[in-house]
């Protein structure tokens, strides 16, 4: 089963955003995911990876929870 990691900038206050994405992914995919982990970061980072493959990066994409879910779905 896929593992999702959400890396978020602590100084930027992105914890709420990271927890929201985590909650939506767990609610949407449930037992089809092995884990959805939060990883602390800095320098404005907000990245979502599935099994090490980047599916979302704040530096490249507009923040959209529905789009993140669609991209994760491709790996589930």
Order of alpha helices (4+ residues) and beta strands (2+ residues): beta-alpha-beta-beta-beta-alpha
